[in-house]
Amino acid sequence: MTVMNDWVPAKELLTPAQRVIILTHISPDGDAIGSMVGLGNALMSIGKQVIMAVDGGTPSNLRFLPGSSEVHSNLDGVTADLVIVVDCGDEKRIGKVGEAARLLNLKWINLDHHATNTGFADVNIMDPAFVSASECVLRLLRWLGIDPTVDAAQCLLCGLVTDTLGFRISAVNAETFGLAQQLMAAGANLTMIVQNTIARMPTSALRLWGQVMPTVQIKDHVAWVHLTLAAKKAANYSDESGDGGLVSFLLQADDVNVSCVMKEQESGKIELSIRSKPSFDVSTVAFSLGGGGHKQAAGATLEGTLDEVEARVIPLLVAVANSTSPIT
């Protein structure tokens, strides 16, 4: 997907809008909530009314972010002038709140960094060179002449930190640290963000790992594991889509280039979380399966049993894991 540069049309839609809906993708991560609430805080600071929503509301691990308690789980009775979607490359990934927003017959702006973005909005700003959607939001605010408040900066830095795995992915460059510096200068607390995100996991997640680690499989530089509903119940793990960071942990093995956690959902579908080391692109696999994401972090949701999905997916991941040499 090529870069989308609708900066001027975005300003033309956003400037007169007084009541703005901001949405993000289902099963939101730190960048999804950070970019949504960061943008919301910034727009409220200049007098706009903001309605933020995502299916299920803010996950418990991200409720430390200022303004996250204002995130709704639906759009019942809402009226607005404009819809902005952040950190989402495919409209289907917005879920029920996205369906409700479409019924309002409003113009949409999409702010994103996924190379697999389908350009579903009326106005799209997307550059895969951005390391996070929060970077896209920050660049838009700067272009509009809006200085992020302390609360906005805290949220946007969270997105920057979590989507780069603590500034460790290959897309990070000197300018990335410059953006982090700007947000810290605006009052964002890096220590608090790290302690509440990449340096923390629920105790139930540790118990969940204990349930599934004996079943991890490693073959042809791919590591994968099934995360069953039974295992989550045994560990009293309540996060429907998360794995407590297990997919990233598996990737740390010396001879593993690609990792995958296959998560059984209450709906009967299987949600994939896929990660890769630098120089291995798993976004193409995710996109071919109806999902999307980044080169080193992607996902998809598939029909079928765990065994059926494994038989379909693992050969694709093996091909990626053996396509080049790892960066050492």
Residue pairs with C-beta under 8 A, 6 or more apart in sequence:
1 114
1 115
1 116
1 117
1 118
1 119
1 126
1 128
3 126
3 127
3 128
3 129
4 117
4 119
4 124
4 125
4 126
4 127
5 125
5 127
6 109
6 123
6 124
6 125
7 125
7 140
7 143
9 122
9 123
10 109
10 123
10 125
10 140
11 143
11 144
13 82
13 107
13 109
13 122
13 123
14 20
14 82
14 84
14 109
14 144
15 144
16 81
17 48
17 80
17 81
17 82
18 48
18 49
18 81
19 48
19 49
19 50
19 51
19 79
19 80
19 81
19 82
20 43
20 48
20 49
20 50
20 51
20 80
20 81
20 82
20 83
20 84
21 50
21 51
21 52
21 53
21 75
21 78
21 80
21 82
21 83
21 84
21 101
21 104
21 106
22 36
22 39
22 40
22 43
22 50
22 51
22 52
22 53
22 83
22 84
22 85
22 86
23 36
23 52
23 53
23 54
23 83
23 84
23 85
23 86
23 88
23 94
23 97
23 98
23 101
24 32
24 33
24 35
24 36
24 54
24 85
24 86
24 87
24 88
24 94
25 32
25 54
25 87
25 88
25 93
25 94
25 95
26 54
26 55
26 56
26 93
26 94
26 95
26 241
27 56
27 240
27 241
27 242
27 271
28 36
28 54
28 56
28 58
28 59
28 62
28 87
29 162
29 163
30 62
30 158
30 159
30 161
30 162
30 163
30 197
31 87
31 132
31 133
31 134
31 158
31 159
31 160
31 162
31 163
32 54
32 86
32 87
32 88
32 133
32 159
33 54
33 58
33 59
33 62
33 65
33 68
33 71
33 155
33 158
33 159
34 62
34 65
34 132
34 134
34 155
34 156
34 157
34 158
34 159
34 160
34 162
35 86
35 87
35 111
35 132
35 133
35 134
35 136
35 137
35 155
35 156
35 159
36 52
36 54
36 71
36 86
36 87
37 52
37 58
37 65
37 66
37 67
37 68
37 70
37 71
37 155
38 134
38 137
38 138
38 148
38 152
38 153
38 154
38 155
38 156
38 158
38 159
39 84
39 86
39 111
39 137
39 140
39 141
39 152
40 50
40 52
40 67
40 70
41 66
41 67
41 148
41 149
41 151
41 152
41 155
42 137
42 141
42 146
42 148
42 149
42 152
43 50
43 146
44 50
45 146
45 149
45 152
46 146
51 72
51 75
51 78
51 80
52 67
52 70
52 71
52 72
53 71
53 72
53 73
53 74
53 75
53 78
53 97
54 71
54 73
54 95
54 97
55 73
55 95
55 96
55 97
56 73
56 240
57 71
57 72
57 73
58 65
58 68
58 69
58 71
59 239
59 242
61 196
61 197
61 200
61 202
62 68
62 158
62 196
62 197
63 69
64 192
64 196
65 154
65 155
65 158
66 150
66 151
66 154
66 155
67 151
67 155
68 155
72 97
73 97
74 96
74 97
74 100
75 97
75 100
75 101
75 104
76 100
78 100
78 104
79 104
80 104
80 106
81 106
82 106
82 107
82 108
82 109
83 101
83 104
83 106
83 107
83 108
83 109
84 108
84 109
84 110
84 111
85 91
85 94
85 98
85 108
85 109
85 110
85 111
85 112
85 121
86 110
86 111
86 112
86 133
86 136
86 137
87 111
87 112
87 113
87 114
87 132
87 133
87 159
88 94
88 110
88 112
88 114
89 112
89 114
89 116
89 117
89 118
89 126
89 292
89 293
90 116
90 117
90 118
90 120
90 292
91 98
91 118
91 120
92 98
93 292
94 101
101 108
107 122
107 123
108 120
108 121
108 122
108 123
109 121
109 122
109 123
109 124
109 125
110 117
110 119
110 120
110 121
110 123
110 124
110 125
110 126
111 125
111 126
111 133
111 136
111 137
111 140
112 124
112 125
112 126
112 133
112 136
113 126
113 127
113 128
113 129
113 130
113 131
113 132
113 133
113 135
113 136
113 294
114 126
114 128
114 283
114 292
114 293
114 294
115 128
115 283
115 294
115 295
116 283
116 286
116 287
116 292
116 293
117 124
117 126
117 292
119 126
125 136
125 140
126 136
127 136
128 294
129 171
130 136
130 139
131 160
131 163
131 164
131 169
131 171
131 172
131 176
132 159
132 160
132 162
132 163
132 164
133 159
133 163
134 155
134 156
134 157
134 158
134 159
134 160
134 163
135 159
135 160
135 176
135 179
137 156
137 159
138 148
138 156
138 179
138 182
138 183
141 147
141 148
141 152
147 186
148 156
148 183
148 186
149 186
149 187
150 186
150 187
150 188
152 186
153 183
153 184
153 186
153 187
153 188
154 183
154 187
154 188
154 189
154 192
154 193
156 183
156 188
157 180
157 183
157 184
157 188
157 190
157 193
158 193
158 197
160 176
160 179
160 180
160 183
161 167
161 180
161 190
161 193
161 194
161 197
161 198
162 193
162 197
162 198
163 169
163 294
163 297
164 171
164 172
164 176
165 198
165 248
166 194
166 198
167 176
167 177
167 180
169 278
169 294
169 296
169 297
170 278
170 279
170 295
170 296
170 327
171 294
171 295
180 190
184 190
201 244
201 245
202 237
202 239
202 244
204 235
204 236
204 237
204 238
204 244
205 235
205 237
205 239
205 242
205 243
205 244
205 245
205 246
206 244
207 234
207 235
207 236
207 237
208 227
208 231
208 232
208 235
208 237
208 243
208 244
208 246
209 244
209 246
209 249
210 235
211 231
211 234
211 235
212 225
212 226
212 227
212 228
212 231
212 246
213 225
215 225
215 226
216 223
216 224
216 225
216 250
217 223
217 224
217 225
218 253
218 255
218 256
219 314
219 318
220 318
220 321
220 322
221 255
221 256
221 257
221 258
221 318
221 321
221 322
222 256
222 257
222 258
222 259
222 260
222 314
222 317
222 318
222 321
223 250
223 251
223 253
223 256
223 258
223 259
223 260
224 250
224 259
224 260
224 261
224 262
224 310
224 314
224 317
225 246
225 250
225 260
225 261
225 262
226 262
226 264
226 306
226 310
227 243
227 246
227 261
227 262
227 263
227 264
228 264
228 306
229 264
229 265
229 266
231 237
232 238
237 244
240 265
240 266
241 263
241 265
241 271
243 261
243 263
243 273
246 261
247 259
247 260
247 261
247 273
247 274
247 275
248 259
248 275
250 256
250 259
250 261
250 275
251 258
251 259
251 275
251 276
251 277
256 277
256 321
257 276
257 277
257 280
257 320
257 321
257 322
257 326
258 274
258 275
258 276
258 277
258 280
258 282
258 317
258 318
258 320
258 321
259 274
259 275
259 276
260 272
260 273
260 274
260 275
260 313
260 314
260 317
261 272
261 273
262 270
262 271
262 272
262 306
262 309
262 310
262 313
263 270
263 271
263 272
263 273
264 270
264 306
265 271
265 301
268 303
269 301
269 302
269 303
270 301
270 302
270 303
270 304
270 305
270 306
270 309
271 299
271 300
271 301
272 286
272 289
272 291
272 299
272 300
272 301
272 302
272 309
272 313
273 299
274 282
274 285
274 286
274 293
274 297
274 298
274 299
274 300
274 317
275 282
275 296
275 297
276 282
276 295
276 296
276 297
276 320
276 321
277 296
277 326
277 327
278 296
278 326
278 327
279 324
279 325
279 326
279 327
280 295
280 296
280 320
280 321
280 323
280 324
280 326
281 295
281 296
281 320
282 293
282 295
282 296
282 297
282 298
282 317
282 320
283 292
283 293
283 294
283 295
283 298
284 320
285 298
285 313
285 316
285 317
285 320
286 292
286 293
286 298
286 299
286 300
287 298
288 316
289 300
289 302
289 313
289 316
290 300
290 301
290 302
291 298
291 299
291 300
291 301
292 298
292 299
292 300
293 299
302 309
302 312
302 313
304 312
